[in-house]
Amino acid sequence: MAISAHLARLRSAIGHELIQLPSVSVIVVDEDGRVLLVSHAGNRDGWAVPGGAVDIGESPAQAAVREIREELGVQLSQPRLLDVLGGPDYEVTYPNGDRVAYVTAVYQAAISDGTPVPDHEEISDLDWFTPRQLPEVDLNRFARAVLRATGHLDTGRQ
């Protein structure tokens, strides 16, 4: 996981303590209504919604566009804000022990230019899933919570 210089400075002062950070989650939907999910490099906790931290001086919408460009090499159409979420389902402990409570601005967007390809630094794999497939997909807790909260995942299923 690449971290910003700002976050690296914070971590040098507080170690692995729980911190709250602003982030974005981007539900990328294609013309057939399929949702793009990613697998994080070195992380085997299930499929995820792409996204990441909001950098200092950046709006959440700008972060959404940047994260998708960096991780998947595509340009998004105008992202539409769906929700802002936080709470226990959005807390993450990384393999190095860093603990983060994310407050995530969730956007939905389509790809306006390019074909998504994993960057192989943060993202190792990607795939498209139909709404009917999503309840059976091995989603990480964060992605499951985002997709449920935004109505992309049937809440009647575990």
N, C-alpha and C positions, 0 to 999 in steps of 0.2 A: 504494500500500500504506500503510495507516494504521499507525503504530507507537505504542506506549505511551510515556508520559513517561519511564519507566525506561529503555527502549531508546534513546530519543532522547538521554538523558544519557550512556549508554554510547558511543553513536556519536560524540557530540561529543568524547569523550576518545580514542577509538581509531580513528576514521575508518572506512574500509571493511574493516579487518582481519577475518579469519575469527573468528567467535564461535560458541559452542555454546549453543543455546536449547532449552528444553522447548516442545513443541507438541502439538497434537492433530490427528488426521485422523479424519473421521467418514464411515463408509460407511453412507449412508442407503439403506435397502431398503424397497420398497413391498410391498403384499400380493401382488403378482404376481411378486415376486422380482427386480424391476428395481432397478438401482443408479443413484442420482442423481449425476451428474457436473456440474462447473461449469467455466466459462471465466473466467479472471481478467481484469479490465478492463486494457486496454493491454498484455496479454501474449499472444503468439501461439504459445506453446510446446506447445499441446495441451490436451486436457481434463484436469481435475484432480479429486481427491477434496476436498470442502470441509473447512476446518479453519483453524487459526491458532495463534498463540502463546498460551501459558499466562501470564496476568498474575500479578504478585506477589500473594500472599494468596489465590489461587484454586486449587482442585483441578483436575486434568486433566478430570474428569467435568464440573465446573462450566464449564470453558472450552469443552468440546465443545457443551454446551447453549447457552452464550452466543454462540459463533461462528455456529452455525446460525441462531439467532434474529436476530443482527445482519445476517448476509449474505443470508439467504433468507426471513426473516420468518415462520418456523414454529417450533412447539414440538416437541421430541423426546419420545418415550417414554423410559423409563429406558435410557440408553446402557450397552451391555455391552462391557467391555474385551476386545479380541481379542489384542493384542500390543503390545509396546513395541519400536520399531525405530530404528536409526541406522546410520551408515556412509556411504560415498561416494555412494550413490544418494539420500541425503537432504540433500546439500549443495546450496545454491542460491546463485547470484550474481544479484542483482537488477539491473534496468536502470541504477540509480544507482551501481552498483559495490559495494554492501554485500554481504558474504559471510557466509552463515550455515550452520552444520552443525546440523541439527535432530535432536533425539531426540524421536520422535513416539509418543505413546500413541494407538493405533488403537482406535476404538470402532465398534460397529455399533448402529444404532437405526432405529426407524420414526418417522414423523411422527405425533404425537398430536393436533395442532391446526394448521389452516391449510393453505394451498396455497403451495408455494415460488415465490418471485418474486425475481429478482436485485436486489440493492440498487443496482446501477449505479454504485457507488463502488469496491468491491472485486471484485464479480462482475458480469460483463456478460451472461452467458447461462447456461442450465442445460438439461439434458435427462436423460431416463431411458433406460437401456440394459439390455437383457436379458443374462444371462450368455453367451449364444451370440454376441451382438454385440460384447462387450468385446474379444476378440482383434483385431478389425478397427478398433477405435476409435483415433484419433490421441491417445494418452495422453501426458502429459508423463512424464519419467523418474521423478519422485517418485511419481506416481499409479500408474504401472506397477509399481514396486517394492512399494508398499503393497498393491495388489490381488493381486499374485503371492504375497507373504508371508502373506496372510490366506486364500488359497485361492479368491479370487473371480475370478482370472484363470488360465486354463489355462497352466501353466508350460512346456508343450511348444511354445508358439508365441512368436515374437518380437513 
